[in-house]
Amino acid sequence: MATGAAEGKVIFNKRSPQKMRRFDFSTGASSFKLSGLLNADFEHLDFKGGAGSYTLDFGGSLQHDDSVQADISVGVCDLTIIVPHDVSTRVVMKGALTSVSPGSFLVAGSREYVNGAYNSAKPTLEIIINMSVGSLDLKES
């Protein structure tokens, strides 16, 4: 899915009937909210955004016994990541990120955060964020 400069919402309110190997989302300078992302049942999410404001809500549940990965690359922006409190989650930051509000996430290493449900032996949602400059807000639902 690709857009130019835009404002919008994408909602996955039901589980996908088929596993999606790859979900690519690309947008220019925008304001977007993506909700129910785990319902999309992807193996790999690749989100690319320019300057703007983005909310990625990983609502839903991991639907298989496999871990999934989300690569998020954004420019100068405000980024909010929301994950279910019961989904094992690890967030790794790269780039020149300036401000992190970890919420209930725990510091697990240099520029790495995990939630209370994190267990490396369980299927995990791994989120890798590459941000030029901006703010990151981590939340649980």
C-alpha positions as CSV (number, residue, x, y, z in Angstrom):
1,M,0.0,0.0,0.0
2,A,1.4,3.4,-0.9
3,T,0.3,7.0,-0.6
4,G,1.7,10.4,-1.1
5,A,1.2,13.3,1.4
6,A,-2.0,12.3,3.1
7,E,-4.1,11.9,6.2
8,G,-5.9,8.7,7.0
9,K,-6.7,5.5,8.9
10,V,-6.3,1.9,8.0
11,I,-8.2,-0.5,10.3
12,F,-7.9,-4.3,10.5
13,N,-10.9,-5.1,12.7
14,K,-11.1,-8.8,11.8
15,R,-8.5,-11.5,11.6
16,S,-7.2,-12.1,8.1
17,P,-8.3,-15.5,6.8
18,Q,-4.8,-16.1,5.3
19,K,-1.3,-15.4,6.5
20,M,0.3,-12.5,4.8
21,R,4.0,-13.0,4.1
22,R,4.8,-9.3,3.8
23,F,2.9,-6.1,4.4
24,D,4.5,-3.0,2.9
25,F,3.1,0.5,3.7
26,S,4.7,3.6,2.4
27,T,3.6,7.2,2.7
28,G,5.0,10.7,2.2
29,A,4.7,13.6,4.6
30,S,1.5,12.4,6.4
31,S,-0.6,11.8,9.4
32,F,-1.7,8.1,9.6
33,K,-3.2,5.7,12.1
34,L,-3.0,2.0,11.4
35,S,-5.1,-0.1,13.9
36,G,-5.5,-3.8,14.5
37,L,-2.2,-4.6,12.8
38,L,-1.8,-8.1,14.3
39,N,-5.2,-9.0,12.8
40,A,-3.5,-8.6,9.4
41,D,-1.5,-11.7,10.2
42,F,1.7,-10.6,8.6
43,E,5.1,-12.3,9.0
44,H,7.0,-9.0,8.2
45,L,5.7,-5.4,8.2
46,D,7.7,-2.8,6.4
47,F,6.4,0.7,7.2
48,K,8.1,3.8,5.6
49,G,6.9,7.3,6.3
50,G,8.2,10.8,5.7
51,A,7.8,13.7,8.1
52,G,4.5,13.6,10.0
53,S,2.6,11.9,12.7
54,Y,2.0,8.2,12.9
55,T,0.2,5.8,15.2
56,L,0.8,2.1,14.7
57,D,-1.6,0.1,16.9
58,F,-0.7,-3.6,16.9
59,G,-4.1,-4.6,18.2
60,G,-5.1,-8.3,17.8
61,S,-3.0,-11.3,18.7
62,L,-0.1,-13.3,17.3
63,Q,-2.0,-15.9,15.3
64,H,0.6,-18.6,14.9
65,D,3.6,-20.0,16.8
66,D,6.0,-17.8,14.9
67,S,7.5,-14.5,15.8
68,V,6.8,-11.5,13.6
69,Q,8.9,-8.4,12.7
70,A,7.9,-4.8,12.0
71,D,10.6,-2.6,10.4
72,I,9.6,1.1,10.8
73,S,11.6,3.8,9.0
74,V,10.4,7.4,9.4
75,G,11.7,10.9,8.9
76,V,11.1,13.8,11.3
77,C,8.0,12.8,13.1
78,D,6.0,11.9,16.2
79,L,5.5,8.1,16.4
80,T,3.2,6.2,18.7
81,I,3.4,2.4,19.0
82,I,0.6,0.6,20.8
83,V,0.9,-3.1,21.6
84,P,-1.4,-5.5,23.5
85,H,-0.2,-6.0,27.1
86,D,-0.2,-9.8,26.7
87,V,1.8,-9.9,23.5
88,S,5.6,-10.6,24.0
89,T,7.2,-7.4,22.5
90,R,10.7,-6.1,21.9
91,V,11.4,-2.7,20.5
92,V,14.9,-1.8,19.1
93,M,15.8,1.8,18.2
94,K,18.2,2.9,15.4
95,G,18.9,6.3,13.9
96,A,19.1,9.6,15.6
97,L,16.0,9.3,17.7
98,T,15.8,12.2,20.2
99,S,13.0,11.5,22.7
100,V,11.5,8.2,24.0
101,S,8.5,7.9,26.4
102,P,8.7,4.2,27.3
103,G,5.5,4.1,29.3
104,S,5.3,0.6,31.0
105,F,8.1,-0.8,28.8
106,L,11.3,-1.8,30.5
107,V,14.8,-0.8,29.4
108,A,16.5,-4.1,28.2
109,G,19.7,-2.7,26.8
110,S,21.1,0.3,24.9
111,R,18.1,1.7,22.9
112,E,16.1,-1.5,23.5
113,Y,12.8,-1.9,25.3
114,V,10.6,-4.9,26.2
115,N,7.1,-5.1,27.7
116,G,6.1,-7.1,30.8
117,A,4.9,-10.0,28.6
118,Y,8.3,-10.3,26.9
119,N,9.8,-13.8,26.9
120,S,12.3,-14.7,24.2
121,A,11.1,-18.3,24.3
122,K,7.6,-17.2,23.2
123,P,6.5,-16.0,19.8
124,T,7.4,-12.3,19.9
125,L,6.5,-9.1,18.1
126,E,9.9,-7.5,17.3
127,I,9.7,-3.8,16.2
128,I,12.8,-2.2,14.8
129,I,12.5,1.6,14.5
130,N,14.8,3.8,12.4
131,M,13.9,7.4,13.0
132,S,15.7,10.5,11.8
133,V,14.6,12.9,14.5
134,G,11.4,13.0,16.6
135,S,9.6,11.5,19.5
136,L,8.5,7.9,20.2
137,D,5.7,7.0,22.6
138,L,5.4,3.4,23.6
139,K,2.1,2.2,25.0
140,E,0.2,-0.9,25.9
141,S,-3.5,-1.6,25.5
